[in-house]
């Protein structure tokens, strides 16, 4: 918009709007182009919106995590919301049978890179650069070979996760059910993963399939609509 259009829209004099726009440009909330002079939204506006949405996500996720836990309480579930703010997959919300009814907020609790459904989901849906950087910090032959044997088998699993849209990995121990589903923010950016685990012996397989569906739907519910 031109300075005149802004002034008319705000009902202010142009010199006043000019000073306001100078401040907004300096703060990154507006951008100014030359020849002709036009003003548009700056990156700061979108960063602020992302921060607001992130706070909103945690508030909504608390409701979802609690709902999932209570609906499956008899099967001794552990429900988590995980994020990767610094490239490491961390649990930010957790409800478990060890502390039923308590919403834990264990910031800093890092998930296993290759034995966690949430970590595998992040690797599947991250960009290639993000995935390579993560795997560089967590060498496969040191931390993942005991589960997946070769990098090719791991990559096959990640491809399957991307195809299915969620992770349901099976480990050698085969005594626990796991599912993890991605949560997206604006522009389809991966911002979190919702995960669920429960003892295999505690739940019939057909009931488990329904629980997987519930987790996937809950992650979609938490995702941004635009």
C-alpha positions as CSV (number, residue, x, y, z in Angstrom):
1,X,0.0,0.0,0.0
2,X,1.1,3.6,-0.5
3,X,1.5,6.0,2.3
4,X,-1.6,7.8,1.2
5,X,-3.7,4.6,1.2
6,X,-2.5,3.8,4.7
7,X,-3.3,7.3,6.0
8,X,-6.8,7.1,4.5
9,X,-7.4,3.7,5.9
10,X,-6.2,4.7,9.3
11,X,-7.8,8.1,9.3
12,X,-4.5,9.7,10.2
13,X,-2.3,12.4,8.6
14,X,0.4,11.3,6.3
15,X,3.3,12.6,8.4
16,X,2.0,10.7,11.4
17,X,1.7,7.5,9.4
18,X,5.1,8.0,7.9
19,X,6.7,8.1,11.4
20,X,4.6,5.0,12.4
21,X,5.8,3.1,9.3
22,X,9.4,4.1,10.0
23,X,9.1,2.4,13.4
24,X,7.4,-0.7,12.0
25,X,10.0,-1.1,9.3
26,X,12.8,-0.8,11.8
27,X,11.2,-3.4,14.0
28,X,10.7,-5.8,11.1
29,X,6.9,-5.7,11.2
30,X,6.7,-3.9,7.9
31,X,8.8,-3.7,4.7
32,X,9.3,-0.7,2.4
33,X,10.0,-0.9,-1.3
34,X,11.3,1.9,-3.4
35,X,10.4,3.3,-6.8
36,X,7.5,3.4,-6.2
37,X,7.3,3.5,-2.4
38,X,5.1,0.8,-1.1
39,X,4.6,-0.8,2.3
40,X,3.8,-4.4,3.0
41,X,3.8,-6.8,6.0
42,X,7.2,-7.7,7.3
43,X,8.6,-11.0,8.6
44,X,8.1,-9.9,12.2
45,X,4.3,-10.1,11.7
46,X,4.5,-13.8,10.7
47,X,7.0,-14.6,13.4
48,X,4.6,-13.1,16.0
49,X,1.7,-15.1,14.5
50,X,3.8,-18.3,14.8
51,X,4.6,-17.6,18.4
52,X,0.9,-17.0,19.2
53,X,-0.1,-20.1,17.4
54,X,2.5,-22.1,19.2
55,X,1.1,-21.0,22.6
56,X,-2.3,-21.8,21.4
57,X,-1.1,-25.3,20.2
58,X,0.1,-26.2,23.7
59,X,-3.2,-25.1,25.3
60,X,-5.2,-27.1,22.8
61,X,-2.8,-30.1,23.0
62,X,-3.3,-30.3,26.8
63,X,-7.0,-31.0,26.2
64,X,-6.2,-33.5,23.4
65,X,-3.5,-35.4,25.4
66,X,-5.8,-35.6,28.4
67,X,-8.8,-36.7,26.3
68,X,-6.7,-39.5,24.7
69,X,-5.3,-40.7,28.0
70,X,-8.7,-40.8,29.7
71,X,-10.4,-42.6,26.8
72,X,-7.7,-45.3,26.9
73,X,-6.9,-45.4,30.6
74,X,-7.8,-49.0,31.0
75,X,-5.1,-50.0,28.6
76,X,-2.3,-48.1,30.5
77,X,-1.4,-45.6,27.7
78,X,1.3,-43.1,27.7
79,X,0.4,-40.1,25.6
80,X,2.9,-37.4,24.7
81,X,3.3,-34.3,22.6
82,X,6.9,-33.8,21.3
83,X,8.6,-30.9,19.7
84,X,12.1,-30.3,18.3
85,X,12.9,-26.7,19.1
86,X,16.7,-27.1,18.7
87,X,16.8,-30.1,16.5
88,X,16.4,-32.6,19.3
89,X,13.1,-34.4,19.9
90,X,11.8,-33.4,23.3
91,X,8.7,-34.3,25.3
92,X,6.7,-31.2,26.2
93,X,3.5,-32.8,27.4
94,X,3.0,-36.3,28.9
95,X,0.4,-38.3,30.7
96,X,1.2,-41.8,31.8
97,X,-0.2,-44.6,34.0
98,X,2.6,-44.0,36.5
99,X,1.0,-40.6,37.3
100,X,-2.6,-40.9,36.2
101,X,-4.5,-37.6,36.1
102,X,-1.2,-35.5,36.1
103,X,-0.3,-33.5,33.1
104,X,3.5,-33.5,33.0
105,X,5.5,-30.8,31.3
106,X,9.0,-32.4,31.2
107,X,10.9,-29.9,29.1
108,X,14.4,-31.1,28.2
109,X,13.5,-34.8,28.1
110,X,15.1,-36.0,24.9
111,X,13.6,-39.0,23.0
112,X,15.6,-41.9,21.7
113,X,16.5,-41.1,18.1
114,X,15.7,-44.6,16.7
115,X,13.6,-46.3,19.3
116,X,11.0,-43.6,19.6
117,X,8.0,-43.5,17.3
118,X,8.0,-39.7,17.7
119,X,11.6,-39.4,16.7
120,X,11.1,-41.6,13.7
121,X,8.1,-39.5,12.7
122,X,10.1,-36.3,12.9
123,X,12.8,-37.9,10.7
124,X,10.2,-39.0,8.2
125,X,8.6,-35.6,7.8
126,X,11.5,-33.3,8.3
127,X,13.3,-31.8,5.3
128,X,16.2,-33.8,4.0
129,X,18.6,-31.3,5.4
130,X,17.0,-31.5,8.9
131,X,17.1,-35.3,8.8
132,X,20.7,-35.5,7.7
133,X,21.8,-33.1,10.4
134,X,19.9,-35.1,13.1
135,X,21.4,-38.4,11.9
136,X,24.8,-36.8,11.9
137,X,24.4,-36.0,15.6
138,X,23.1,-39.5,16.2
139,X,25.2,-41.9,14.1
140,X,23.1,-44.8,12.9
141,X,25.8,-47.5,13.5
142,X,26.1,-46.3,17.1
143,X,22.5,-45.7,18.1
144,X,20.2,-47.4,15.6
145,X,21.8,-50.5,14.1
146,X,20.7,-52.7,17.0
147,X,17.1,-52.0,16.0
148,X,17.1,-51.5,12.3
149,X,20.3,-53.4,11.2
150,X,21.1,-51.2,8.2
151,X,20.5,-47.6,7.1
152,X,18.6,-49.0,4.1
153,X,16.0,-50.7,6.4
154,X,15.6,-47.5,8.4
155,X,15.1,-45.5,5.2
156,X,12.5,-48.0,4.0
157,X,10.7,-47.5,7.3
158,X,10.8,-43.7,7.0
159,X,9.5,-44.0,3.4
160,X,6.6,-46.1,4.7
161,X,5.8,-43.6,7.4
162,X,5.7,-40.8,4.8
163,X,3.4,-42.8,2.6
164,X,1.0,-43.7,5.5
165,X,1.1,-40.2,7.0
166,X,2.0,-41.6,10.5
167,X,4.4,-43.9,12.2
168,X,3.5,-47.3,13.7
169,X,7.0,-48.9,14.1
170,X,7.5,-52.5,15.2
171,X,10.6,-53.2,17.3
172,X,12.4,-56.5,17.9
173,X,11.1,-56.7,21.4
174,X,7.5,-56.6,20.0
175,X,5.9,-56.0,23.4
176,X,4.6,-52.5,23.0
177,X,2.3,-50.8,20.6
178,X,3.5,-47.4,19.3
179,X,2.0,-44.7,17.1
180,X,3.0,-41.2,16.3
181,X,1.4,-38.6,14.0
182,X,2.7,-35.2,12.8
183,X,1.2,-31.9,13.8
184,X,1.6,-29.1,11.2
185,X,1.6,-25.3,11.6
186,X,1.1,-22.7,8.9
187,X,2.4,-23.5,5.4
188,X,2.4,-27.2,6.3
189,X,5.5,-26.8,8.5
190,X,6.1,-29.7,10.9
191,X,5.9,-28.3,14.5
192,X,5.2,-31.3,16.7
193,X,4.4,-35.0,16.9
194,X,1.6,-36.6,18.9
195,X,2.6,-40.0,20.3
196,X,1.0,-42.9,22.1
197,X,2.4,-46.1,23.5
198,X,0.8,-49.0,25.5
199,X,1.7,-52.5,26.5
200,X,0.8,-55.0,23.7
201,X,-0.7,-57.5,26.2
202,X,-3.1,-54.8,27.5
203,X,-5.1,-54.2,24.4
204,X,-6.6,-56.4,21.6
205,X,-5.2,-55.8,18.2
206,X,-8.5,-54.6,16.7
207,X,-9.0,-52.1,19.5
208,X,-5.4,-50.9,18.9
209,X,-6.2,-50.1,15.3
210,X,-9.0,-47.9,16.4
211,X,-6.7,-46.1,18.8
212,X,-4.2,-45.5,16.0
213,X,-7.0,-43.8,14.1
214,X,-7.9,-41.7,17.1
215,X,-4.3,-40.5,17.4
216,X,-4.0,-39.6,13.7
217,X,-7.3,-37.7,13.9
218,X,-6.2,-35.9,17.1
219,X,-3.0,-34.7,15.4
220,X,-5.0,-33.4,12.4
221,X,-7.2,-31.6,14.9
222,X,-4.2,-29.9,16.4
223,X,-2.8,-28.9,13.0
224,X,-3.3,-25.4,11.5
225,X,-6.1,-25.3,9.0
226,X,-4.3,-23.0,6.6
